[in-house]
Amino acid sequence: MLENELRLGDTIDDYCKRCRLLMNHYIVSIVDGEVKKVRCQTCHHEHDFQHGQGGRKKEPSGKSLFDQVAATLPQTSPPPKTIKPKKDRRN
Ligand SMILES: [Zn+2]
C-alpha cells in the first residue's frame, strides 16, 4: 500500500515554523501509516507534520488576493437579469 515505508525516527523533510524553512525532521508519531508528528532536527520543535508545506504557502500572485478583495467589495455591477420571453402572452 505505502509507497515509502516510514518509521519512527526516520528523517523526513518538513516545514518548520520556528526555522521558517524546510528542514530535516525526525518522525515522532505515525498513525495508520501516515506521519502525524515530526521534530525539527535543527531546533527540536515538535509539531504536526505539514507535508512539507507551511501554514502559508506562497500563493500564486493575483488570484487568491483578488478573491479576498473582491469578497469585501459590494457588488457594484450585479449580473443583468435574464429576460425570459413569456410564452403565455402569445396568441
Ligand atoms: Zn526548526
PDB file of the backbone (N, CA, C, O) and the ligand in Angstrom, with CONECT records:
HET     ZN  A 101       1
ATOM      1  N   MET A   1       0.826  -1.205   0.000  1.00  0.00           N
ATOM      2  CA  MET A   1       0.000   0.000   0.000  1.00  0.00           C
ATOM      3  C   MET A   1       0.868   1.266   0.000  1.00  0.00           C
ATOM      4  O   MET A   1       0.696   2.162  -0.827  1.00  0.00           O
ATOM      5  N   LEU A   2       1.793   1.308   0.944  1.00  0.00           N
ATOM      6  CA  LEU A   2       2.585   2.524   1.092  1.00  0.00           C
ATOM      7  C   LEU A   2       3.694   2.591   0.050  1.00  0.00           C
ATOM      8  O   LEU A   2       4.362   1.601  -0.250  1.00  0.00           O
ATOM      9  N   GLU A   3       3.861   3.772  -0.481  1.00  0.00           N
ATOM     10  CA  GLU A   3       4.911   3.940  -1.469  1.00  0.00           C
ATOM     11  C   GLU A   3       6.279   3.924  -0.791  1.00  0.00           C
ATOM     12  O   GLU A   3       7.190   3.210  -1.211  1.00  0.00           O
ATOM     13  N   ASN A   4       6.402   4.719   0.255  1.00  0.00           N
ATOM     14  CA  ASN A   4       7.618   4.643   1.041  1.00  0.00           C
ATOM     15  C   ASN A   4       7.243   4.310   2.464  1.00  0.00           C
ATOM     16  O   ASN A   4       6.415   4.971   3.091  1.00  0.00           O
ATOM     17  N   GLU A   5       7.857   3.298   2.939  1.00  0.00           N
ATOM     18  CA  GLU A   5       7.550   2.894   4.300  1.00  0.00           C
ATOM     19  C   GLU A   5       8.331   3.766   5.262  1.00  0.00           C
ATOM     20  O   GLU A   5       9.562   3.770   5.275  1.00  0.00           O
ATOM     21  N   LEU A   6       7.586   4.500   6.063  1.00  0.00           N
ATOM     22  CA  LEU A   6       8.226   5.397   7.013  1.00  0.00           C
ATOM     23  C   LEU A   6       8.134   4.808   8.406  1.00  0.00           C
ATOM     24  O   LEU A   6       7.149   4.166   8.770  1.00  0.00           O
ATOM     25  N   ARG A   7       9.163   5.039   9.158  1.00  0.00           N
ATOM     26  CA  ARG A   7       9.165   4.522  10.520  1.00  0.00           C
ATOM     27  C   ARG A   7       9.591   5.611  11.499  1.00  0.00           C
ATOM     28  O   ARG A   7      10.210   6.610  11.133  1.00  0.00           O
ATOM     29  N   LEU A   8       9.236   5.376  12.741  1.00  0.00           N
ATOM     30  CA  LEU A   8       9.599   6.339  13.772  1.00  0.00           C
ATOM     31  C   LEU A   8      11.112   6.552  13.774  1.00  0.00           C
ATOM     32  O   LEU A   8      11.893   5.604  13.695  1.00  0.00           O
ATOM     33  N   GLY A   9      11.491   7.802  13.863  1.00  0.00           N
ATOM     34  CA  GLY A   9      12.915   8.111  13.921  1.00  0.00           C
ATOM     35  C   GLY A   9      13.524   8.371  12.564  1.00  0.00           C
ATOM     36  O   GLY A   9      14.648   8.862  12.454  1.00  0.00           O
ATOM     37  N   ASP A  10      12.768   8.036  11.525  1.00  0.00           N
ATOM     38  CA  ASP A  10      13.268   8.328  10.192  1.00  0.00           C
ATOM     39  C   ASP A  10      13.360   9.826   9.976  1.00  0.00           C
ATOM     40  O   ASP A  10      12.672  10.611  10.629  1.00  0.00           O
ATOM     41  N   THR A  11      14.203  10.195   9.068  1.00  0.00           N
ATOM     42  CA  THR A  11      14.332  11.605   8.724  1.00  0.00           C
ATOM     43  C   THR A  11      13.414  11.923   7.564  1.00  0.00           C
ATOM     44  O   THR A  11      13.354  11.193   6.575  1.00  0.00           O
ATOM     45  N   ILE A  12      12.693  13.036   7.707  1.00  0.00           N
ATOM     46  CA  ILE A  12      11.763  13.438   6.664  1.00  0.00           C
ATOM     47  C   ILE A  12      11.798  14.954   6.536  1.00  0.00           C
ATOM     48  O   ILE A  12      11.973  15.668   7.523  1.00  0.00           O
ATOM     49  N   ASP A  13      11.636  15.418   5.353  1.00  0.00           N
ATOM     50  CA  ASP A  13      11.610  16.867   5.143  1.00  0.00           C
ATOM     51  C   ASP A  13      10.258  17.425   5.532  1.00  0.00           C
ATOM     52  O   ASP A  13       9.218  16.871   5.175  1.00  0.00           O
ATOM     53  N   ASP A  14      10.279  18.513   6.255  1.00  0.00           N
ATOM     54  CA  ASP A  14       9.027  19.206   6.537  1.00  0.00           C
ATOM     55  C   ASP A  14       9.313  20.665   6.832  1.00  0.00           C
ATOM     56  O   ASP A  14      10.451  21.070   7.072  1.00  0.00           O
ATOM     57  N   TYR A  15       8.251  21.428   6.805  1.00  0.00           N
ATOM     58  CA  TYR A  15       8.398  22.851   7.068  1.00  0.00           C
ATOM     59  C   TYR A  15       8.391  23.093   8.565  1.00  0.00           C
ATOM     60  O   TYR A  15       7.468  22.671   9.262  1.00  0.00           O
ATOM     61  N   CYS A  16       9.408  23.766   9.057  1.00  0.00           N
ATOM     62  CA  CYS A  16       9.478  24.096  10.478  1.00  0.00           C
ATOM     63  C   CYS A  16       9.049  25.547  10.677  1.00  0.00           C
ATOM     64  O   CYS A  16       9.612  26.472  10.091  1.00  0.00           O
ATOM     65  N   LYS A  17       8.033  25.712  11.524  1.00  0.00           N
ATOM     66  CA  LYS A  17       7.533  27.065  11.744  1.00  0.00           C
ATOM     67  C   LYS A  17       8.560  27.941  12.460  1.00  0.00           C
ATOM     68  O   LYS A  17       8.642  29.149  12.236  1.00  0.00           O
ATOM     69  N   ARG A  18       9.326  27.306  13.313  1.00  0.00           N
ATOM     70  CA  ARG A  18      10.332  28.101  14.026  1.00  0.00           C
ATOM     71  C   ARG A  18      11.465  28.506  13.111  1.00  0.00           C
ATOM     72  O   ARG A  18      11.857  29.672  13.069  1.00  0.00           O
ATOM     73  N   CYS A  19      11.983  27.551  12.388  1.00  0.00           N
ATOM     74  CA  CYS A  19      13.084  27.844  11.474  1.00  0.00           C
ATOM     75  C   CYS A  19      12.571  28.591  10.247  1.00  0.00           C
ATOM     76  O   CYS A  19      13.323  29.267   9.545  1.00  0.00           O
ATOM     77  N   ARG A  20      11.282  28.450  10.012  1.00  0.00           N
ATOM     78  CA  ARG A  20      10.655  29.044   8.824  1.00  0.00           C
ATOM     79  C   ARG A  20      11.331  28.564   7.551  1.00  0.00           C
ATOM     80  O   ARG A  20      11.500  29.305   6.582  1.00  0.00           O
ATOM     81  N   LEU A  21      11.700  27.324   7.593  1.00  0.00           N
ATOM     82  CA  LEU A  21      12.369  26.738   6.445  1.00  0.00           C
ATOM     83  C   LEU A  21      11.976  25.277   6.337  1.00  0.00           C
ATOM     84  O   LEU A  21      11.466  24.682   7.287  1.00  0.00           O
ATOM     85  N   LEU A  22      12.216  24.722   5.195  1.00  0.00           N
ATOM     86  CA  LEU A  22      12.059  23.292   5.024  1.00  0.00           C
ATOM     87  C   LEU A  22      13.298  22.644   5.614  1.00  0.00           C
ATOM     88  O   LEU A  22      14.411  22.832   5.123  1.00  0.00           O
ATOM     89  N   MET A  23      13.087  21.873   6.681  1.00  0.00           N
ATOM     90  CA  MET A  23      14.223  21.312   7.410  1.00  0.00           C
ATOM     91  C   MET A  23      14.090  19.803   7.518  1.00  0.00           C
ATOM     92  O   MET A  23      13.031  19.240   7.241  1.00  0.00           O
ATOM     93  N   ASN A  24      15.158  19.163   7.918  1.00  0.00           N
ATOM     94  CA  ASN A  24      15.094  17.741   8.242  1.00  0.00           C
ATOM     95  C   ASN A  24      14.383  17.564   9.570  1.00  0.00           C
ATOM     96  O   ASN A  24      14.653  18.279  10.534  1.00  0.00           O
ATOM     97  N   HIS A  25      13.482  16.615   9.609  1.00  0.00           N
ATOM     98  CA  HIS A  25      12.746  16.324  10.835  1.00  0.00           C
ATOM     99  C   HIS A  25      12.843  14.844  11.151  1.00  0.00           C
ATOM    100  O   HIS A  25      12.994  14.017  10.252  1.00  0.00           O
ATOM    101  N   TYR A  26      12.755  14.514  12.428  1.00  0.00           N
ATOM    102  CA  TYR A  26      12.587  13.134  12.839  1.00  0.00           C
ATOM    103  C   TYR A  26      11.101  12.846  12.905  1.00  0.00           C
ATOM    104  O   TYR A  26      10.312  13.695  13.318  1.00  0.00           O
ATOM    105  N   ILE A  27      10.729  11.659  12.502  1.00  0.00           N
ATOM    106  CA  ILE A  27       9.334  11.249  12.652  1.00  0.00           C
ATOM    107  C   ILE A  27       9.128  10.783  14.088  1.00  0.00           C
ATOM    108  O   ILE A  27       9.830   9.887  14.556  1.00  0.00           O
ATOM    109  N   VAL A  28       8.177  11.381  14.785  1.00  0.00           N
ATOM    110  CA  VAL A  28       7.940  11.001  16.178  1.00  0.00           C
ATOM    111  C   VAL A  28       6.583  10.355  16.370  1.00  0.00           C
ATOM    112  O   VAL A  28       6.326   9.759  17.416  1.00  0.00           O
ATOM    113  N   SER A  29       5.703  10.463  15.371  1.00  0.00           N
ATOM    114  CA  SER A  29       4.393   9.845  15.506  1.00  0.00           C
ATOM    115  C   SER A  29       3.863   9.440  14.140  1.00  0.00           C
ATOM    116  O   SER A  29       3.861  10.221  13.189  1.00  0.00           O
ATOM    117  N   ILE A  30       3.414   8.196  14.075  1.00  0.00           N
ATOM    118  CA  ILE A  30       2.819   7.706  12.830  1.00  0.00           C
ATOM    119  C   ILE A  30       1.480   7.063  13.169  1.00  0.00           C
ATOM    120  O   ILE A  30       1.388   6.217  14.058  1.00  0.00           O
ATOM    121  N   VAL A  31       0.459   7.472  12.454  1.00  0.00           N
ATOM    122  CA  VAL A  31      -0.868   6.894  12.660  1.00  0.00           C
ATOM    123  C   VAL A  31      -1.366   6.368  11.327  1.00  0.00           C
ATOM    124  O   VAL A  31      -1.419   7.089  10.331  1.00  0.00           O
ATOM    125  N   ASP A  32      -1.726   5.101  11.333  1.00  0.00           N
ATOM    126  CA  ASP A  32      -2.222   4.474  10.111  1.00  0.00           C
ATOM    127  C   ASP A  32      -1.271   4.659   8.932  1.00  0.00           C
ATOM    128  O   ASP A  32      -1.694   4.884   7.799  1.00  0.00           O
ATOM    129  N   GLY A  33      -0.001   4.561   9.223  1.00  0.00           N
ATOM    130  CA  GLY A  33       0.976   4.633   8.152  1.00  0.00           C
ATOM    131  C   GLY A  33       1.268   6.040   7.665  1.00  0.00           C
ATOM    132  O   GLY A  33       2.065   6.244   6.749  1.00  0.00           O
ATOM    133  N   GLU A  34       0.602   7.020   8.299  1.00  0.00           N
ATOM    134  CA  GLU A  34       0.860   8.403   7.906  1.00  0.00           C
ATOM    135  C   GLU A  34       1.571   9.147   9.018  1.00  0.00           C
ATOM    136  O   GLU A  34       1.254   9.007  10.199  1.00  0.00           O
ATOM    137  N   VAL A  35       2.539   9.940   8.600  1.00  0.00           N
ATOM    138  CA  VAL A  35       3.289  10.710   9.576  1.00  0.00           C
ATOM    139  C   VAL A  35       2.388  11.767  10.187  1.00  0.00           C
ATOM    140  O   VAL A  35       1.783  12.574   9.481  1.00  0.00           O
ATOM    141  N   LYS A  36       2.307  11.751  11.517  1.00  0.00           N
ATOM    142  CA  LYS A  36       1.455  12.736  12.188  1.00  0.00           C
ATOM    143  C   LYS A  36       2.273  13.830  12.850  1.00  0.00           C
ATOM    144  O   LYS A  36       1.938  15.012  12.767  1.00  0.00           O
ATOM    145  N   LYS A  37       3.343  13.423  13.504  1.00  0.00           N
ATOM    146  CA  LYS A  37       4.155  14.421  14.192  1.00  0.00           C
ATOM    147  C   LYS A  37       5.620  14.250  13.860  1.00  0.00           C
ATOM    148  O   LYS A  37       6.119  13.141  13.672  1.00  0.00           O
ATOM    149  N   VAL A  38       6.281  15.370  13.794  1.00  0.00           N
ATOM    150  CA  VAL A  38       7.702  15.356  13.494  1.00  0.00           C
ATOM    151  C   VAL A  38       8.413  16.315  14.439  1.00  0.00           C
ATOM    152  O   VAL A  38       7.799  17.183  15.059  1.00  0.00           O
ATOM    153  N   ARG A  39       9.721  16.132  14.529  1.00  0.00           N
ATOM    154  CA  ARG A  39      10.519  17.033  15.354  1.00  0.00           C
ATOM    155  C   ARG A  39      11.671  17.570  14.524  1.00  0.00           C
ATOM    156  O   ARG A  39      12.423  16.828  13.893  1.00  0.00           O
ATOM    157  N   CYS A  40      11.775  18.863  14.552  1.00  0.00           N
ATOM    158  CA  CYS A  40      12.824  19.515  13.778  1.00  0.00           C
ATOM    159  C   CYS A  40      14.193  19.103  14.299  1.00  0.00           C
ATOM    160  O   CYS A  40      14.451  19.140  15.502  1.00  0.00           O
ATOM    161  N   GLN A  41      15.054  18.716  13.389  1.00  0.00           N
ATOM    162  CA  GLN A  41      16.393  18.291  13.810  1.00  0.00           C
ATOM    163  C   GLN A  41      17.275  19.481  14.143  1.00  0.00           C
ATOM    164  O   GLN A  41      18.340  19.334  14.742  1.00  0.00           O
ATOM    165  N   THR A  42      16.822  20.648  13.751  1.00  0.00           N
ATOM    166  CA  THR A  42      17.635  21.837  13.994  1.00  0.00           C
ATOM    167  C   THR A  42      17.272  22.520  15.306  1.00  0.00           C
ATOM    168  O   THR A  42      18.151  22.826  16.111  1.00  0.00           O
ATOM    169  N   CYS A  43      15.981  22.760  15.524  1.00  0.00           N
ATOM    170  CA  CYS A  43      15.576  23.473  16.734  1.00  0.00           C
ATOM    171  C   CYS A  43      14.800  22.577  17.693  1.00  0.00           C
ATOM    172  O   CYS A  43      14.399  23.012  18.772  1.00  0.00           O
ATOM    173  N   HIS A  44      14.591  21.329  17.295  1.00  0.00           N
ATOM    174  CA  HIS A  44      13.915  20.329  18.137  1.00  0.00           C
ATOM    175  C   HIS A  44      12.480  20.697  18.458  1.00  0.00           C
ATOM    176  O   HIS A  44      11.917  20.234  19.449  1.00  0.00           O
ATOM    177  N   HIS A  45      11.900  21.521  17.626  1.00  0.00           N
ATOM    178  CA  HIS A  45      10.492  21.866  17.798  1.00  0.00           C
ATOM    179  C   HIS A  45       9.645  20.722  17.265  1.00  0.00           C
ATOM    180  O   HIS A  45       9.834  20.257  16.141  1.00  0.00           O
ATOM    181  N   GLU A  46       8.705  20.278  18.098  1.00  0.00           N
ATOM    182  CA  GLU A  46       7.852  19.172  17.696  1.00  0.00           C
ATOM    183  C   GLU A  46       6.511  19.719  17.252  1.00  0.00           C
ATOM    184  O   GLU A  46       5.925  20.565  17.928  1.00  0.00           O
ATOM    185  N   HIS A  47       6.030  19.247  16.139  1.00  0.00           N
ATOM    186  CA  HIS A  47       4.776  19.769  15.617  1.00  0.00           C
ATOM    187  C   HIS A  47       4.146  18.769  14.673  1.00  0.00           C
ATOM    188  O   HIS A  47       4.757  17.768  14.301  1.00  0.00           O
ATOM    189  N   ASP A  48       2.918  19.055  14.295  1.00  0.00           N
ATOM    190  CA  ASP A  48       2.232  18.187  13.345  1.00  0.00           C
ATOM    191  C   ASP A  48       2.948  18.220  12.000  1.00  0.00           C
ATOM    192  O   ASP A  48       3.498  19.239  11.582  1.00  0.00           O
ATOM    193  N   PHE A  49       2.920  17.097  11.358  1.00  0.00           N
ATOM    194  CA  PHE A  49       3.555  17.015  10.054  1.00  0.00           C
ATOM    195  C   PHE A  49       2.802  17.892   9.052  1.00  0.00           C
ATOM    196  O   PHE A  49       1.584  17.793   8.907  1.00  0.00           O
ATOM    197  N   GLN A  50       3.543  18.733   8.379  1.00  0.00           N
ATOM    198  CA  GLN A  50       2.925  19.710   7.468  1.00  0.00           C
ATOM    199  C   GLN A  50       2.951  19.261   6.016  1.00  0.00           C
ATOM    200  O   GLN A  50       2.566  20.008   5.117  1.00  0.00           O
ATOM    201  N   HIS A  51       3.395  18.070   5.801  1.00  0.00           N
ATOM    202  CA  HIS A  51       3.535  17.578   4.419  1.00  0.00           C
ATOM    203  C   HIS A  51       4.430  18.493   3.598  1.00  0.00           C
ATOM    204  O   HIS A  51       4.211  18.718   2.408  1.00  0.00           O
ATOM    205  N   GLY A  52       5.440  19.008   4.273  1.00  0.00           N
ATOM    206  CA  GLY A  52       6.417  19.827   3.562  1.00  0.00           C
ATOM    207  C   GLY A  52       5.944  21.229   3.264  1.00  0.00           C
ATOM    208  O   GLY A  52       6.622  21.993   2.577  1.00  0.00           O
ATOM    209  N   GLN A  53       4.758  21.568   3.791  1.00  0.00           N
ATOM    210  CA  GLN A  53       4.236  22.896   3.490  1.00  0.00           C
ATOM    211  C   GLN A  53       3.984  23.666   4.769  1.00  0.00           C
ATOM    212  O   GLN A  53       3.535  23.111   5.772  1.00  0.00           O
ATOM    213  N   GLY A  54       4.274  24.924   4.718  1.00  0.00           N
ATOM    214  CA  GLY A  54       3.994  25.760   5.858  1.00  0.00           C
ATOM    215  C   GLY A  54       2.533  26.129   5.882  1.00  0.00           C
ATOM    216  O   GLY A  54       1.793  25.823   4.947  1.00  0.00           O
ATOM    217  N   GLY A  55       2.112  26.784   6.946  1.00  0.00           N
ATOM    218  CA  GLY A  55       0.734  27.240   7.022  1.00  0.00           C
ATOM    219  C   GLY A  55       0.438  28.172   5.883  1.00  0.00           C
ATOM    220  O   GLY A  55      -0.644  28.138   5.299  1.00  0.00           O
ATOM    221  N   ARG A  56       1.395  28.998   5.572  1.00  0.00           N
ATOM    222  CA  ARG A  56       1.213  29.877   4.430  1.00  0.00           C
ATOM    223  C   ARG A  56       2.192  29.507   3.345  1.00  0.00           C
ATOM    224  O   ARG A  56       3.390  29.784   3.408  1.00  0.00           O
ATOM    225  N   LYS A  57       1.643  28.890   2.384  1.00  0.00           N
ATOM    226  CA  LYS A  57       2.426  28.581   1.208  1.00  0.00           C
ATOM    227  C   LYS A  57       2.393  29.833   0.347  1.00  0.00           C
ATOM    228  O   LYS A  57       1.476  30.648   0.444  1.00  0.00           O
ATOM    229  N   LYS A  58       3.393  29.970  -0.484  1.00  0.00           N
ATOM    230  CA  LYS A  58       3.379  31.142  -1.359  1.00  0.00           C
ATOM    231  C   LYS A  58       2.209  31.034  -2.324  1.00  0.00           C
ATOM    232  O   LYS A  58       2.120  30.102  -3.124  1.00  0.00           O
ATOM    233  N   GLU A  59       1.333  31.990  -2.229  1.00  0.00           N
ATOM    234  CA  GLU A  59       0.164  31.963  -3.097  1.00  0.00           C
ATOM    235  C   GLU A  59       0.584  32.381  -4.499  1.00  0.00           C
ATOM    236  O   GLU A  59       1.436  33.253  -4.670  1.00  0.00           O
ATOM    237  N   PRO A  60       0.001  31.772  -5.461  1.00  0.00           N
ATOM    238  CA  PRO A  60       0.228  32.280  -6.813  1.00  0.00           C
ATOM    239  C   PRO A  60      -0.299  33.698  -6.890  1.00  0.00           C
ATOM    240  O   PRO A  60      -1.433  33.968  -6.495  1.00  0.00           O
ATOM    241  N   SER A  61       0.512  34.594  -7.391  1.00  0.00           N
ATOM    242  CA  SER A  61       0.177  36.004  -7.318  1.00  0.00           C
ATOM    243  C   SER A  61      -1.140  36.289  -8.014  1.00  0.00           C
ATOM    244  O   SER A  61      -1.428  35.759  -9.087  1.00  0.00           O
ATOM    245  N   GLY A  62      -1.924  37.132  -7.380  1.00  0.00           N
ATOM    246  CA  GLY A  62      -3.141  37.584  -8.052  1.00  0.00           C
ATOM    247  C   GLY A  62      -4.404  36.948  -7.560  1.00  0.00           C
ATOM    248  O   GLY A  62      -5.187  37.573  -6.846  1.00  0.00           O
ATOM    249  N   LYS A  63      -4.609  35.713  -7.933  1.00  0.00           N
ATOM    250  CA  LYS A  63      -5.947  35.155  -7.801  1.00  0.00           C
ATOM    251  C   LYS A  63      -6.476  35.169  -6.370  1.00  0.00           C
ATOM    252  O   LYS A  63      -7.566  35.671  -6.098  1.00  0.00           O
ATOM    253  N   SER A  64      -5.687  34.613  -5.471  1.00  0.00           N
ATOM    254  CA  SER A  64      -6.162  34.497  -4.104  1.00  0.00           C
ATOM    255  C   SER A  64      -6.426  35.875  -3.503  1.00  0.00           C
ATOM    256  O   SER A  64      -7.460  36.108  -2.876  1.00  0.00           O
ATOM    257  N   LEU A  65      -5.487  36.768  -3.703  1.00  0.00           N
ATOM    258  CA  LEU A  65      -5.637  38.113  -3.172  1.00  0.00           C
ATOM    259  C   LEU A  65      -6.842  38.793  -3.803  1.00  0.00           C
ATOM    260  O   LEU A  65      -7.615  39.469  -3.124  1.00  0.00           O
ATOM    261  N   PHE A  66      -6.989  38.610  -5.082  1.00  0.00           N
ATOM    262  CA  PHE A  66      -8.119  39.217  -5.778  1.00  0.00           C
ATOM    263  C   PHE A  66      -9.428  38.719  -5.199  1.00  0.00           C
ATOM    264  O   PHE A  66     -10.361  39.496  -4.994  1.00  0.00           O
ATOM    265  N   ASP A  67      -9.496  37.437  -4.940  1.00  0.00           N
ATOM    266  CA  ASP A  67     -10.715  36.874  -4.376  1.00  0.00           C
ATOM    267  C   ASP A  67     -11.012  37.469  -3.014  1.00  0.00           C
ATOM    268  O   ASP A  67     -12.164  37.748  -2.681  1.00  0.00           O
ATOM    269  N   GLN A  68      -9.960  37.661  -2.227  1.00  0.00           N
ATOM    270  CA  GLN A  68     -10.164  38.241  -0.906  1.00  0.00           C
ATOM    271  C   GLN A  68     -10.702  39.653  -1.023  1.00  0.00           C
ATOM    272  O   GLN A  68     -11.647  40.025  -0.328  1.00  0.00           O
ATOM    273  N   VAL A  69     -10.105  40.431  -1.895  1.00  0.00           N
ATOM    274  CA  VAL A  69     -10.539  41.810  -2.061  1.00  0.00           C
ATOM    275  C   VAL A  69     -11.949  41.858  -2.644  1.00  0.00           C
ATOM    276  O   VAL A  69     -12.792  42.642  -2.208  1.00  0.00           O
ATOM    277  N   ALA A  70     -12.180  41.022  -3.617  1.00  0.00           N
ATOM    278  CA  ALA A  70     -13.480  41.010  -4.275  1.00  0.00           C
ATOM    279  C   ALA A  70     -14.584  40.654  -3.286  1.00  0.00           C
ATOM    280  O   ALA A  70     -15.711  41.138  -3.390  1.00  0.00           O
ATOM    281  N   ALA A  71     -14.239  39.800  -2.327  1.00  0.00           N
ATOM    282  CA  ALA A  71     -15.238  39.362  -1.363  1.00  0.00           C
ATOM    283  C   ALA A  71     -15.641  40.504  -0.442  1.00  0.00           C
ATOM    284  O   ALA A  71     -16.762  40.526   0.068  1.00  0.00           O
ATOM    285  N   THR A  72     -14.733  41.455  -0.226  1.00  0.00           N
ATOM    286  CA  THR A  72     -15.030  42.547   0.684  1.00  0.00           C
ATOM    287  C   THR A  72     -15.760  43.681  -0.013  1.00  0.00           C
ATOM    288  O   THR A  72     -16.384  44.513   0.645  1.00  0.00           O
ATOM    289  N   LEU A  73     -15.692  43.724  -1.321  1.00  0.00           N
ATOM    290  CA  LEU A  73     -16.322  44.814  -2.060  1.00  0.00           C
ATOM    291  C   LEU A  73     -17.798  44.529  -2.300  1.00  0.00           C
ATOM    292  O   LEU A  73     -18.191  43.393  -2.563  1.00  0.00           O
ATOM    293  N   PRO A  74     -18.608  45.578  -2.206  1.00  0.00           N
ATOM    294  CA  PRO A  74     -20.013  45.398  -2.600  1.00  0.00           C
ATOM    295  C   PRO A  74     -20.087  45.193  -4.102  1.00  0.00           C
ATOM    296  O   PRO A  74     -19.251  45.690  -4.857  1.00  0.00           O
ATOM    297  N   GLN A  75     -21.074  44.471  -4.509  1.00  0.00           N
ATOM    298  CA  GLN A  75     -21.194  44.236  -5.939  1.00  0.00           C
ATOM    299  C   GLN A  75     -21.794  45.458  -6.592  1.00  0.00           C
ATOM    300  O   GLN A  75     -22.981  45.746  -6.438  1.00  0.00           O
ATOM    301  N   THR A  76     -20.968  46.166  -7.316  1.00  0.00           N
ATOM    302  CA  THR A  76     -21.439  47.390  -7.952  1.00  0.00           C
ATOM    303  C   THR A  76     -22.175  47.094  -9.240  1.00  0.00           C
ATOM    304  O   THR A  76     -23.058  47.844  -9.655  1.00  0.00           O
ATOM    305  N   SER A  77     -21.805  46.003  -9.861  1.00  0.00           N
ATOM    306  CA  SER A  77     -22.483  45.660 -11.104  1.00  0.00           C
ATOM    307  C   SER A  77     -22.986  44.241 -11.036  1.00  0.00           C
ATOM    308  O   SER A  77     -22.306  43.305 -11.457  1.00  0.00           O
ATOM    309  N   PRO A  78     -24.180  44.088 -10.503  1.00  0.00           N
ATOM    310  CA  PRO A  78     -24.758  42.748 -10.465  1.00  0.00           C
ATOM    311  C   PRO A  78     -25.049  42.271 -11.879  1.00  0.00           C
ATOM    312  O   PRO A  78     -25.293  43.074 -12.779  1.00  0.00           O
ATOM    313  N   PRO A  79     -25.021  40.982 -12.061  1.00  0.00           N
ATOM    314  CA  PRO A  79     -25.297  40.456 -13.403  1.00  0.00           C
ATOM    315  C   PRO A  79     -26.717  40.823 -13.825  1.00  0.00           C
ATOM    316  O   PRO A  79     -27.639  40.766 -13.012  1.00  0.00           O
ATOM    317  N   PRO A  80     -26.896  41.195 -15.076  1.00  0.00           N
ATOM    318  CA  PRO A  80     -28.228  41.590 -15.549  1.00  0.00           C
ATOM    319  C   PRO A  80     -29.187  40.415 -15.476  1.00  0.00           C
ATOM    320  O   PRO A  80     -28.817  39.265 -15.712  1.00  0.00           O
ATOM    321  N   LYS A  81     -30.412  40.733 -15.147  1.00  0.00           N
ATOM    322  CA  LYS A  81     -31.399  39.665 -15.088  1.00  0.00           C
ATOM    323  C   LYS A  81     -31.755  39.217 -16.490  1.00  0.00           C
ATOM    324  O   LYS A  81     -31.967  40.025 -17.395  1.00  0.00           O
ATOM    325  N   THR A  82     -31.811  37.965 -16.632  1.00  0.00           N
ATOM    326  CA  THR A  82     -32.159  37.452 -17.950  1.00  0.00           C
ATOM    327  C   THR A  82     -33.658  37.623 -18.161  1.00  0.00           C
ATOM    328  O   THR A  82     -34.472  37.247 -17.318  1.00  0.00           O
ATOM    329  N   ILE A  83     -33.988  38.182 -19.274  1.00  0.00           N
ATOM    330  CA  ILE A  83     -35.401  38.404 -19.580  1.00  0.00           C
ATOM    331  C   ILE A  83     -35.947  37.208 -20.337  1.00  0.00           C
ATOM    332  O   ILE A  83     -35.541  36.904 -21.458  1.00  0.00           O
ATOM    333  N   LYS A  84     -36.863  36.559 -19.692  1.00  0.00           N
ATOM    334  CA  LYS A  84     -37.410  35.381 -20.343  1.00  0.00           C
ATOM    335  C   LYS A  84     -38.647  35.779 -21.146  1.00  0.00           C
ATOM    336  O   LYS A  84     -39.526  36.474 -20.637  1.00  0.00           O
ATOM    337  N   PRO A  85     -38.710  35.346 -22.377  1.00  0.00           N
ATOM    338  CA  PRO A  85     -39.912  35.629 -23.162  1.00  0.00           C
ATOM    339  C   PRO A  85     -41.116  34.904 -22.562  1.00  0.00           C
ATOM    340  O   PRO A  85     -41.045  33.732 -22.194  1.00  0.00           O
ATOM    341  N   LYS A  86     -42.184  35.621 -22.482  1.00  0.00           N
ATOM    342  CA  LYS A  86     -43.379  34.992 -21.900  1.00  0.00           C
ATOM    343  C   LYS A  86     -44.184  34.297 -22.974  1.00  0.00           C
ATOM    344  O   LYS A  86     -44.755  34.936 -23.858  1.00  0.00           O
ATOM    345  N   LYS A  87     -44.219  33.041 -22.889  1.00  0.00           N
ATOM    346  CA  LYS A  87     -44.912  32.279 -23.923  1.00  0.00           C
ATOM    347  C   LYS A  87     -46.428  32.454 -23.779  1.00  0.00           C
ATOM    348  O   LYS A  87     -47.178  32.312 -24.745  1.00  0.00           O
ATOM    349  N   ASP A  88     -46.857  32.764 -22.557  1.00  0.00           N
ATOM    350  CA  ASP A  88     -48.284  32.825 -22.292  1.00  0.00           C
ATOM    351  C   ASP A  88     -48.985  33.911 -23.102  1.00  0.00           C
ATOM    352  O   ASP A  88     -50.142  33.773 -23.499  1.00  0.00           O
ATOM    353  N   ARG A  89     -48.234  35.015 -23.338  1.00  0.00           N
ATOM    354  CA  ARG A  89     -48.888  36.160 -23.953  1.00  0.00           C
ATOM    355  C   ARG A  89     -49.020  36.015 -25.467  1.00  0.00           C
ATOM    356  O   ARG A  89     -49.667  36.822 -26.135  1.00  0.00           O
ATOM    357  N   ARG A  90     -48.402  34.987 -25.978  1.00  0.00           N
ATOM    358  CA  ARG A  90     -48.536  34.816 -27.421  1.00  0.00           C
ATOM    359  C   ARG A  90     -49.926  34.351 -27.781  1.00  0.00           C
ATOM    360  O   ARG A  90     -50.536  33.573 -27.047  1.00  0.00           O
ATOM    361  N   ASN A  91     -50.423  34.813 -28.884  1.00  0.00           N
ATOM    362  CA  ASN A  91     -51.754  34.399 -29.309  1.00  0.00           C
ATOM    363  C   ASN A  91     -51.707  33.074 -30.066  1.00  0.00           C
ATOM    364  O   ASN A  91     -52.745  32.574 -30.500  1.00  0.00           O
TER     365      ASN A  91
HETATM  366 ZN    ZN A 101      13.194  24.085  13.355  1.00  0.00          ZN2+
END
